[in-house]
Amino acid sequence: MSSRRLPSSTDSYHHGALREALVDAAEALIREQGLEAFTLRECARRAGVSHAAPAHHFGDARGLLTACAAAGLERLADTIDGYVSLAPADDATARLRAGGQAYIDFALANRALFQLMFRRDRLDPTDAVLRRAGKRLGDGLREAIAAVMAERRLPASELGQRILLAWSLMHGYVTLVLERQAIDLFGLDADEHATAASEMGAELLRLLVAGLAQPLPDTTQSS
């Protein structure tokens, strides 16, 4: 839990500090009460400012949620960078697994924020900051898979397919866990069994990366 003190309404804010405080308040609100309970007025109350302050800085609820999602994407990218930095620099498959594990662990630890980050219906997809954060995340995945392909001398023309495969597995898996769809069959959820969910994610990544490192089968030859 953040130790940052929320100022009273009599405190003065620097412009950037107020924006950060409102983004923090928005994240805390959706974490505690869910996205449906989100209001600009409640974010202002939590940040200790007038109810007009969020609208002044973000325009509307969509604007503040977009800023919150962009900050989340940057934090996810930072988390991935941290995990990858611990993997051997000369082992592309290990670095890809590390990045995938970071993606899974971040989602498990930040359910509400992670879900918001991919809710296009609640965000402004044209926002420059959101697009920049999303591009940073996408570029990281692209570079990691391209490195594996280069290491295994796989054709560059397959890069897009392999990116989509990797993202589909990582995002699909954590979505199943976060939505409690894997709890009955596999006993996996983000609340009581997050460690088990993380460990299962590691096993799935091991299988995924092994497949990504192999050439596509030749379907032109008869069996």
URWOFEN-V21591 format. One record per residue. RES is the residue in three letters. SS is DSSP state (~ for helix, > for strand, _ for the rest). PSI is psi in radians with two decimals (NA if undefined). NEAR is the number of other ideal C-beta (glycine too) atoms within 8 Angstrom. Layout:
res->RES ss->SS psi->PSI near->NEAR
res->RES ss->SS psi->PSI near->NEAR
This chain:
res->MET ss->_ psi->2.38 near->2
res->SER ss->_ psi->2.47 near->4
res->SER ss->_ psi->0.05 near->4
res->ARG ss->_ psi->2.29 near->6
res->ARG ss->_ psi->2.24 near->4
res->LEU ss->_ psi->2.16 near->8
res->PRO ss->_ psi->2.76 near->10
res->SER ss->_ psi->2.96 near->5
res->SER ss->_ psi->-0.22 near->7
res->THR ss->_ psi->-0.17 near->3
res->ASP ss->_ psi->2.62 near->7
res->SER ss->_ psi->2.56 near->3
res->TYR ss->_ psi->2.48 near->9
res->HIS ss->_ psi->2.61 near->6
res->HIS ss->~ psi->-0.89 near->6
res->GLY ss->~ psi->-0.62 near->6
res->ALA ss->~ psi->-0.63 near->8
res->LEU ss->~ psi->-0.77 near->13
res->ARG ss->~ psi->-0.78 near->11
res->GLU ss->~ psi->-0.72 near->8
res->ALA ss->~ psi->-0.68 near->15
res->LEU ss->~ psi->-0.67 near->18
res->VAL ss->~ psi->-0.75 near->12
res->ASP ss->~ psi->-0.73 near->11
res->ALA ss->~ psi->-0.68 near->14
res->ALA ss->~ psi->-0.78 near->14
res->GLU ss->~ psi->-0.75 near->13
res->ALA ss->~ psi->-0.69 near->9
res->LEU ss->~ psi->-0.82 near->13
res->ILE ss->~ psi->-0.50 near->15
res->ARG ss->~ psi->-0.72 near->10
res->GLU ss->~ psi->-0.62 near->5
res->GLN ss->~ psi->-0.09 near->7
res->GLY ss->_ psi->2.80 near->7
res->LEU ss->~ psi->-0.56 near->10
res->GLU ss->~ psi->-0.39 near->4
res->ALA ss->~ psi->-0.01 near->9
res->PHE ss->_ psi->2.29 near->13
res->THR ss->_ psi->2.61 near->7
res->LEU ss->~ psi->-0.65 near->12
res->ARG ss->~ psi->-0.73 near->7
res->GLU ss->~ psi->-0.63 near->11
res->CYS ss->~ psi->-0.74 near->15
res->ALA ss->~ psi->-0.75 near->15
res->ARG ss->~ psi->-0.77 near->8
res->ARG ss->~ psi->-0.59 near->10
res->ALA ss->~ psi->-0.15 near->14
res->GLY ss->_ psi->0.59 near->10
res->VAL ss->_ psi->3.04 near->12
res->SER ss->_ psi->2.71 near->6
res->HIS ss->_ psi->-0.28 near->8
res->ALA ss->_ psi->-0.28 near->7
res->ALA ss->~ psi->-0.81 near->12
res->PRO ss->~ psi->-0.73 near->13
res->ALA ss->~ psi->-0.62 near->9
res->HIS ss->~ psi->-0.69 near->6
res->HIS ss->~ psi->-0.53 near->9
res->PHE ss->~ psi->-0.11 near->13
res->GLY ss->_ psi->-1.05 near->5
res->ASP ss->_ psi->-3.07 near->8
res->ALA ss->~ psi->-0.67 near->8
res->ARG ss->~ psi->-0.69 near->10
res->GLY ss->~ psi->-0.74 near->11
res->LEU ss->~ psi->-0.70 near->16
res->LEU ss->~ psi->-0.62 near->13
res->THR ss->~ psi->-0.74 near->14
res->ALA ss->~ psi->-0.67 near->15
res->CYS ss->~ psi->-0.76 near->14
res->ALA ss->~ psi->-0.71 near->14
res->ALA ss->~ psi->-0.73 near->13
res->ALA ss->~ psi->-0.66 near->11
res->GLY ss->~ psi->-0.72 near->14
res->LEU ss->~ psi->-0.69 near->14
res->GLU ss->~ psi->-0.72 near->10
res->ARG ss->~ psi->-0.69 near->10
res->LEU ss->~ psi->-0.77 near->14
res->ALA ss->~ psi->-0.69 near->12
res->ASP ss->~ psi->-0.71 near->8
res->THR ss->~ psi->-0.76 near->11
res->ILE ss->~ psi->-0.78 near->14
res->ASP ss->~ psi->-0.69 near->9
res->GLY ss->~ psi->-0.77 near->9
res->TYR ss->~ psi->-0.80 near->13
res->VAL ss->~ psi->-0.60 near->12
res->SER ss->~ psi->-0.35 near->6
res->LEU ss->_ psi->-0.18 near->6
res->ALA ss->_ psi->2.70 near->11
res->PRO ss->_ psi->2.34 near->6
res->ALA ss->_ psi->-0.42 near->5
res->ASP ss->_ psi->0.25 near->3
res->ASP ss->_ psi->1.64 near->8
res->ALA ss->~ psi->-0.65 near->10
res->THR ss->~ psi->-0.68 near->10
res->ALA ss->~ psi->-0.65 near->9
res->ARG ss->~ psi->-0.63 near->14
res->LEU ss->~ psi->-0.74 near->15
res->ARG ss->~ psi->-0.71 near->13
res->ALA ss->~ psi->-0.74 near->12
res->GLY ss->~ psi->-0.71 near->14
res->GLY ss->~ psi->-0.68 near->14
res->GLN ss->~ psi->-0.67 near->13
res->ALA ss->~ psi->-0.74 near->14
res->TYR ss->~ psi->-0.82 near->13
res->ILE ss->~ psi->-0.83 near->16
res->ASP ss->~ psi->-0.67 near->12
res->PHE ss->~ psi->-0.79 near->13
res->ALA ss->~ psi->-0.75 near->13
res->LEU ss->~ psi->-0.59 near->14
res->ALA ss->~ psi->-0.26 near->8
res->ASN ss->_ psi->1.01 near->11
res->ARG ss->~ psi->-1.02 near->11
res->ALA ss->~ psi->-0.77 near->11
res->LEU ss->~ psi->-0.78 near->13
res->PHE ss->~ psi->-0.78 near->14
res->GLN ss->~ psi->-0.68 near->10
res->LEU ss->~ psi->-0.69 near->15
res->MET ss->~ psi->-0.37 near->10
res->PHE ss->_ psi->0.33 near->7
res->ARG ss->_ psi->1.42 near->10
res->ARG ss->~ psi->-0.46 near->6
res->ASP ss->~ psi->-0.35 near->4
res->ARG ss->~ psi->-0.03 near->8
res->LEU ss->_ psi->2.93 near->13
res->ASP ss->_ psi->1.74 near->8
res->PRO ss->_ psi->-0.21 near->7
res->THR ss->_ psi->-0.10 near->5
res->ASP ss->_ psi->2.25 near->12
res->ALA ss->~ psi->-0.67 near->6
res->VAL ss->~ psi->-0.73 near->9
res->LEU ss->~ psi->-0.76 near->14
res->ARG ss->~ psi->-0.68 near->10
res->ARG ss->~ psi->-0.73 near->9
res->ALA ss->~ psi->-0.71 near->13
res->GLY ss->~ psi->-0.66 near->9
res->LYS ss->~ psi->-0.69 near->8
res->ARG ss->~ psi->-0.74 near->11
res->LEU ss->~ psi->-0.80 near->12
res->GLY ss->~ psi->-0.68 near->8
res->ASP ss->~ psi->-0.65 near->8
res->GLY ss->~ psi->-0.77 near->12
res->LEU ss->~ psi->-0.74 near->12
res->ARG ss->~ psi->-0.79 near->10
res->GLU ss->~ psi->-0.67 near->8
res->ALA ss->~ psi->-0.75 near->13
res->ILE ss->~ psi->-0.66 near->14
res->ALA ss->~ psi->-0.63 near->10
res->ALA ss->~ psi->-0.72 near->11
res->VAL ss->~ psi->-0.77 near->15
res->MET ss->~ psi->-0.70 near->15
res->ALA ss->~ psi->-0.70 near->9
res->GLU ss->~ psi->-0.64 near->9
res->ARG ss->_ psi->0.12 near->9
res->ARG ss->_ psi->0.79 near->5
res->LEU ss->_ psi->2.63 near->10
res->PRO ss->_ psi->2.32 near->5
res->ALA ss->~ psi->-0.39 near->7
res->SER ss->~ psi->-0.29 near->4
res->GLU ss->~ psi->0.07 near->10
res->LEU ss->~ psi->-0.83 near->11
res->GLY ss->~ psi->-0.76 near->6
res->GLN ss->~ psi->-0.72 near->7
res->ARG ss->~ psi->-0.59 near->11
res->ILE ss->~ psi->-0.82 near->11
res->LEU ss->~ psi->-0.67 near->8
res->LEU ss->~ psi->-0.83 near->11
res->ALA ss->~ psi->-0.80 near->14
res->TRP ss->~ psi->-0.69 near->9
res->SER ss->~ psi->-0.73 near->8
res->LEU ss->~ psi->-0.87 near->11
res->MET ss->~ psi->-0.87 near->14
res->HIS ss->~ psi->-0.70 near->10
res->GLY ss->~ psi->-0.74 near->8
res->TYR ss->~ psi->-0.90 near->12
res->VAL ss->~ psi->-0.54 near->14
res->THR ss->~ psi->-0.76 near->9
res->LEU ss->~ psi->-0.73 near->10
res->VAL ss->~ psi->-0.82 near->15
res->LEU ss->~ psi->-0.57 near->12
res->GLU ss->_ psi->0.11 near->6
res->ARG ss->_ psi->0.54 near->7
res->GLN ss->_ psi->-0.21 near->7
res->ALA ss->_ psi->0.14 near->12
res->ILE ss->~ psi->-0.64 near->10
res->ASP ss->~ psi->-0.79 near->4
res->LEU ss->~ psi->-0.64 near->5
res->PHE ss->~ psi->-0.10 near->7
res->GLY ss->_ psi->0.54 near->8
res->LEU ss->_ psi->2.21 near->11
res->ASP ss->_ psi->2.91 near->12
res->ALA ss->_ psi->-0.17 near->11
res->ASP ss->_ psi->-1.11 near->5
res->GLU ss->_ psi->-0.33 near->4
res->HIS ss->_ psi->0.75 near->11
res->ALA ss->~ psi->-0.64 near->11
res->THR ss->~ psi->-0.78 near->6
res->ALA ss->~ psi->-0.67 near->9
res->ALA ss->~ psi->-0.67 near->15
res->SER ss->~ psi->-0.74 near->12
res->GLU ss->~ psi->-0.69 near->8
res->MET ss->~ psi->-0.68 near->11
res->GLY ss->~ psi->-0.70 near->15
res->ALA ss->~ psi->-0.67 near->11
res->GLU ss->~ psi->-0.72 near->8
res->LEU ss->~ psi->-0.67 near->10
res->LEU ss->~ psi->-0.63 near->14
res->ARG ss->~ psi->-0.76 near->9
res->LEU ss->~ psi->-0.73 near->8
res->LEU ss->~ psi->-0.89 near->13
res->VAL ss->~ psi->-0.60 near->13
res->ALA ss->~ psi->-0.69 near->8
res->GLY ss->~ psi->-0.69 near->8
res->LEU ss->~ psi->-0.41 near->13
res->ALA ss->_ psi->0.01 near->10
res->GLN ss->_ psi->2.63 near->7
res->PRO ss->_ psi->2.69 near->5
res->LEU ss->_ psi->2.53 near->5
res->PRO ss->_ psi->2.60 near->4
res->ASP ss->_ psi->1.88 near->5
res->THR ss->_ psi->-0.01 near->4
res->THR ss->_ psi->-0.27 near->3
res->GLN ss->_ psi->2.39 near->5
res->SER ss->_ psi->2.64 near->2
res->SER ss->_ psi->NA near->2
